[in-house]
Amino acid sequence: MKGKLPNFLIVGAAKSGTTSLYYCLKQHPEVFMSPNKEPRFITAQFVKFPLKGIKDWKIERKIIKNFDEYKKLFSKVSYEKAIGEASVDNLYFYVNAIKYIKEYLGEVKIIIILRNPIERTFSHYMMLRRDLREYLSFEDALKAEDERKRKNWGYGWHYQSVSLYYEQVKAYLENFNQVKVCLYDDLKSNPIGLAKDIYSFLGIDSSFIPDMSIKYNVSGIPRNKFVKIVCNFLRKPTKPTLRNSIITQICKVFLIEKKRVKFVEYLDTKNLKKIEMKPEMREYLKGLFREDILQLQDLLHRDLSHWIEAKKMKEHNSPFKSALSG
């Protein structure tokens, strides 16, 4: 490893529990996580800027594009054995990301967590609805995906493409010696067990028990937009102004800093209204992802049939197929 730089990366997938893994690892005394969960330095070396999606400029200004700035994220590393970050676009942009990871970081350990692609796709859409960025219906957003790509909208708008895992995961397994692939299902069913498994993979004390009770980055439609805006501010404070400094002081009075994250996530989650995916959309996505899932389960030697259900399904046989292709 070149100085105080990451020796492991959580590379994705987005909306698959990476924020929970980030905080799970951040709690461990032998781990140093970048204070910026997703610096996105690696992909900044080849992604075309500016990003042109709705409010993409807000995302872009947080991206670390300079290597010296990236190194500063890890300047406070002291005794920690495992040093990491969680830029989840690295998995999706694997074709170029792998090359730059090796160039800047060398042979690092790779952590991948995967969620049912049908649920991941919808969750990513709902996140952008939650953040007051997506204005199209789910059906129309999927139809608009290719056009948005052509216009250089950020990867977060590539709902379906990000969910095609097989080639992404295969490339990391072929190019790195130590790759840990986890499932979101494991995070939900046995979070402590998964945490201990990852601790062992990183070569740190696996007897440490993290607090896994907080739900992070939950998607949904905001019931109250003002509450959503307040939560966004409390989660990621902006540059000091008279207004936000007053809010900050109020938070310091009424909130213990260690409880701030828990409070904000609770408030944000309570303010969200859940929307169910339409049955015809679910059937369409099952057809779209079916072959990729079957290839992935062979690659990982793990049964993923529950992602597409046991019943036989005709590939791309969906009432929505004609709407998407039209």
HUTAKA-V216507 format. One record per residue. N is the residue number from 1. RES is the residue in one small letter. PHI is phi in radians with two decimals (* if undefined). BURIAL is I if it has 9 or more other C-alpha atoms within 8 Angstrom, else O. D_FIRST is the distance of its C-alpha to the first C-alpha in Angstrom with 1 decimal. Layout:
N_RES_PHI_BURIAL_D_FIRST / N_RES_PHI_BURIAL_D_FIRST
This chain:
1_m_*_I_0.0 / 2_k_-1.54_O_3.8 / 3_g_1.18_O_6.0 / 4_k_-1.52_I_7.7 / 5_l_-2.30_I_6.8 / 6_p_-0.98_I_7.7 / 7_n_-1.94_I_6.6 / 8_f_-2.66_I_10.2 / 9_l_-2.37_I_13.0 / 10_i_-1.59_I_16.7 / 11_v_-1.71_I_18.0 / 12_g_2.56_I_21.7 / 13_a_-1.63_I_24.5 / 14_a_-1.03_I_26.2 / 15_k_1.01_I_29.0 / 16_s_-2.25_I_28.0 / 17_g_1.79_I_26.9 / 18_t_-1.17_I_23.5 / 19_t_-1.19_I_24.7 / 20_s_-1.10_I_25.8 / 21_l_-1.12_I_22.5 / 22_y_-1.01_I_20.8 / 23_y_-1.25_O_23.3 / 24_c_-1.07_I_23.2 / 25_l_-1.31_I_19.5 / 26_k_-1.09_I_20.0 / 27_q_-1.26_O_22.7 / 28_h_-1.26_I_20.7 / 29_p_-1.13_O_20.1 / 30_e_-1.74_I_16.7 / 31_v_-2.11_I_15.4 / 32_f_-2.03_I_14.6 / 33_m_-1.84_I_15.7 / 34_s_-0.89_I_15.9 / 35_p_-1.07_O_19.5 / 36_n_-1.71_O_20.2 / 37_k_-0.94_I_20.1 / 38_e_-2.18_I_20.0 / 39_p_-1.14_I_18.7 / 40_r_1.02_I_19.0 / 41_f_-1.11_I_16.9 / 42_i_-1.06_I_16.0 / 43_t_-1.26_I_19.7 / 44_a_-1.14_I_20.9 / 45_q_-1.33_O_19.8 / 46_f_-2.43_O_22.6 / 47_v_-1.20_O_25.0 / 48_k_-1.37_O_28.2 / 49_f_-2.03_O_29.3 / 50_p_-1.43_O_31.6 / 51_l_-1.34_I_31.7 / 52_k_-2.03_I_35.4 / 53_g_-1.30_I_35.9 / 54_i_-1.08_O_37.8 / 55_k_1.04_O_36.0 / 56_d_-1.09_I_32.8 / 57_w_-1.06_I_32.7 / 58_k_-1.19_O_31.9 / 59_i_-1.27_O_28.9 / 60_e_-1.08_I_27.8 / 61_r_-1.19_O_28.0 / 62_k_-1.62_O_25.3 / 63_i_-1.30_I_22.8 / 64_i_-1.55_I_19.9 / 65_k_-1.78_I_20.3 / 66_n_-1.87_O_18.7 / 67_f_-1.11_O_15.0 / 68_d_-1.11_O_15.9 / 69_e_-1.18_I_17.6 / 70_y_-1.10_I_14.7 / 71_k_-1.09_I_12.5 / 72_k_-1.10_O_15.6 / 73_l_-1.06_I_15.5 / 74_f_-1.99_I_12.7 / 75_s_-1.23_O_14.3 / 76_k_-1.67_O_16.1 / 77_v_-1.10_I_13.3 / 78_s_-2.18_O_14.6 / 79_y_-1.71_O_14.8 / 80_e_-1.11_I_13.5 / 81_k_-1.45_O_11.6 / 82_a_-1.90_I_11.2 / 83_i_-2.14_I_10.3 / 84_g_-2.62_I_12.0 / 85_e_-2.64_I_14.6 / 86_a_-2.41_I_17.6 / 87_s_-1.41_I_18.5 / 88_v_-1.40_I_21.1 / 89_d_-1.40_I_22.1 / 90_n_-1.09_I_19.1 / 91_l_-1.21_I_21.1 / 92_y_-1.10_I_24.2 / 93_f_-1.62_I_22.9 / 94_y_-0.99_I_21.0 / 95_v_-0.96_O_22.5 / 96_n_-1.75_I_20.5 / 97_a_-1.06_I_17.7 / 98_i_-1.02_I_16.0 / 99_k_-1.03_O_16.0 / 100_y_-1.34_I_14.4 / 101_i_-1.06_I_11.8 / 102_k_-1.15_I_10.6 / 103_e_-1.15_O_11.3 / 104_y_-1.63_O_9.4 / 105_l_-2.09_I_6.6 / 106_g_1.42_O_6.7 / 107_e_-1.50_I_8.0 / 108_v_-1.55_I_8.1 / 109_k_-1.40_I_11.2 / 110_i_-2.05_I_14.2 / 111_i_-2.02_I_17.2 / 112_i_-2.19_I_20.5 / 113_i_-2.18_I_23.8 / 114_l_-2.09_I_27.0 / 115_r_-2.03_I_30.4 / 116_n_-0.73_O_33.8 / 117_p_-1.06_I_33.7 / 118_i_-1.15_I_37.2 / 119_e_-1.22_O_36.5 / 120_r_-1.10_I_33.2 / 121_t_-1.04_I_35.1 / 122_f_-1.19_I_37.8 / 123_s_-1.12_I_35.6 / 124_h_-1.15_I_33.6 / 125_y_-1.06_I_37.1 / 126_m_-1.15_I_38.3 / 127_m_-1.13_I_35.3 / 128_l_-1.26_I_36.3 / 129_r_-1.15_I_39.9 / 130_r_-1.01_I_38.9 / 131_d_-1.47_O_37.2 / 132_l_1.07_O_40.4 / 133_r_-2.00_I_38.9 / 134_e_-1.53_I_40.2 / 135_y_-2.04_O_44.0 / 136_l_-1.51_O_44.8 / 137_s_-1.17_O_45.8 / 138_f_-1.03_O_43.4 / 139_e_-1.02_I_45.4 / 140_d_-1.21_O_45.5 / 141_a_-1.13_I_41.8 / 142_l_-1.20_I_41.0 / 143_k_-1.14_I_43.6 / 144_a_-1.47_O_42.1 / 145_e_-1.01_I_38.5 / 146_d_-1.10_O_38.8 / 147_e_-1.15_O_40.5 / 148_r_-1.13_I_38.0 / 149_k_-1.06_I_35.2 / 150_r_-1.06_O_37.3 / 151_k_-1.54_O_37.6 / 152_n_1.17_I_33.9 / 153_w_-1.29_I_33.9 / 154_g_-1.03_I_30.5 / 155_y_-1.06_O_29.0 / 156_g_-1.07_O_30.5 / 157_w_-1.54_I_33.8 / 158_h_-1.55_I_32.9 / 159_y_-0.88_I_34.2 / 160_q_-1.32_I_35.0 / 161_s_-1.06_O_32.3 / 162_v_-1.08_I_29.4 / 163_s_-1.50_I_31.1 / 164_l_-1.56_I_31.1 / 165_y_-1.43_I_28.1 / 166_y_-0.92_I_28.6 / 167_e_-1.12_O_27.1 / 168_q_-1.08_I_24.2 / 169_v_-1.17_I_23.3 / 170_k_-0.99_I_24.1 / 171_a_-1.11_I_21.7 / 172_y_-1.19_I_18.7 / 173_l_-1.11_I_19.9 / 174_e_-1.40_O_20.3 / 175_n_-1.92_O_17.0 / 176_f_-2.23_I_14.5 / 177_n_-1.32_O_14.8 / 178_q_-2.16_O_14.6 / 179_v_-2.23_I_16.8 / 180_k_-1.91_I_19.1 / 181_v_-1.85_O_22.2 / 182_c_-2.03_I_24.5 / 183_l_-2.04_I_27.9 / 184_y_-1.01_I_29.4 / 185_d_-1.01_O_32.3 / 186_d_-1.21_I_30.4 / 187_l_-1.10_I_29.3 / 188_k_-1.33_O_33.0 / 189_s_-1.48_O_34.5 / 190_n_-2.60_O_32.1 / 191_p_-1.06_I_29.6 / 192_i_-1.17_I_28.9 / 193_g_-1.07_O_28.6 / 194_l_-1.15_I_26.0 / 195_a_-1.03_I_24.0 / 196_k_-1.11_I_24.1 / 197_d_-1.11_I_23.1 / 198_i_-1.22_I_19.9 / 199_y_-1.02_I_19.2 / 200_s_-1.10_I_19.6 / 201_f_-1.02_O_17.3 / 202_l_-1.49_I_14.5 / 203_g_1.31_O_15.4 / 204_i_-2.08_I_17.1 / 205_d_-1.02_O_20.8 / 206_s_-1.52_I_22.8 / 207_s_-1.47_O_26.0 / 208_f_-1.15_O_25.2 / 209_i_-1.97_O_27.6 / 210_p_-1.46_I_26.9 / 211_d_-1.44_O_29.7 / 212_m_-1.93_I_30.0 / 213_s_-1.44_O_33.4 / 214_i_-1.52_O_32.6 / 215_k_-1.65_I_33.0 / 216_y_-1.83_O_30.7 / 217_n_0.96_O_31.3 / 218_v_-1.23_O_34.7 / 219_s_-1.72_I_36.5 / 220_g_2.84_I_40.2 / 221_i_-1.65_I_42.9 / 222_p_-1.08_I_43.3 / 223_r_-1.28_O_46.8 / 224_n_-2.27_O_46.7 / 225_k_-1.15_O_44.8 / 226_f_-1.12_O_45.1 / 227_v_-1.07_I_43.4 / 228_k_-1.08_I_40.6 / 229_i_-1.11_O_40.1 / 230_v_-1.10_O_40.1 / 231_c_-1.09_I_37.5 / 232_n_-1.06_I_35.3 / 233_f_-1.18_I_35.7 / 234_l_-1.15_I_35.0 / 235_r_-1.32_O_31.9 / 236_k_-2.39_O_30.4 / 237_p_-0.96_O_32.4 / 238_t_-1.61_O_32.9 / 239_k_-1.07_O_33.5 / 240_p_-1.02_O_36.1 / 241_t_-2.41_O_39.7 / 242_l_-1.03_O_42.9 / 243_r_-1.15_O_43.1 / 244_n_-1.31_I_39.6 / 245_s_-1.22_I_39.6 / 246_i_-1.14_O_42.8 / 247_i_-1.07_O_41.3 / 248_t_-1.07_I_38.2 / 249_q_-1.14_O_40.6 / 250_i_-1.08_O_42.6 / 251_c_-1.09_O_39.5 / 252_k_-1.15_I_38.6 / 253_v_-1.26_O_42.2 / 254_f_-1.70_O_42.4 / 255_l_-2.21_O_38.9 / 256_i_-1.30_O_36.7 / 257_e_-0.92_O_33.2 / 258_k_-1.13_O_31.7 / 259_k_-1.71_O_34.4 / 260_r_-1.06_I_34.0 / 261_v_-1.07_I_31.7 / 262_k_-1.08_O_33.9 / 263_f_-1.12_O_37.1 / 264_v_-1.11_I_35.9 / 265_e_-1.10_I_34.9 / 266_y_-1.13_I_38.2 / 267_l_-1.09_I_40.2 / 268_d_-1.11_I_38.6 / 269_t_-1.12_I_39.1 / 270_k_-1.13_O_42.7 / 271_n_-1.48_I_43.4 / 272_l_-1.68_I_42.5 / 273_k_-1.87_O_45.0 / 274_k_-1.39_O_44.0 / 275_i_-2.07_O_45.2 / 276_e_-1.51_O_45.5 / 277_m_-1.24_O_44.7 / 278_k_-1.16_O_47.9 / 279_p_-0.95_O_48.7 / 280_e_-1.18_I_49.1 / 281_m_-1.25_I_45.6 / 282_r_-1.09_I_44.1 / 283_e_-1.13_I_46.0 / 284_y_-1.05_I_44.8 / 285_l_-1.18_I_41.1 / 286_k_-1.02_I_41.7 / 287_g_-1.15_I_43.0 / 288_l_-1.10_I_40.2 / 289_f_-1.68_I_37.4 / 290_r_-0.94_I_39.2 / 291_e_-1.12_O_38.0 / 292_d_-1.10_I_34.4 / 293_i_-1.15_I_34.5 / 294_l_-1.10_I_36.2 / 295_q_-1.16_I_33.5 / 296_l_-1.13_I_30.8 / 297_q_-1.18_I_32.4 / 298_d_-1.20_O_32.7 / 299_l_-1.13_O_29.0 / 300_l_-1.58_O_28.1 / 301_h_0.98_O_31.1 / 302_r_-2.45_O_32.1 / 303_d_-1.20_O_35.5 / 304_l_-2.08_I_35.3 / 305_s_-1.07_O_39.1 / 306_h_-1.17_O_39.5 / 307_w_-1.26_I_37.8 / 308_i_-2.06_O_40.7 / 309_e_1.26_O_43.3 / 310_a_-1.32_O_45.3 / 311_k_-1.15_O_48.2 / 312_k_-1.19_O_48.3 / 313_m_-2.35_O_47.4 / 314_k_-1.34_O_48.4 / 315_e_-1.05_O_45.6 / 316_h_1.07_I_45.9 / 317_n_-1.55_I_49.4 / 318_s_-2.50_I_49.5 / 319_p_-1.04_O_52.0 / 320_f_-1.52_I_49.3 / 321_k_-0.98_I_48.5 / 322_s_-1.16_O_51.3 / 323_a_-1.15_O_50.4 / 324_l_-1.27_I_46.8 / 325_s_-1.45_O_47.9 / 326_g_-1.44_O_50.8
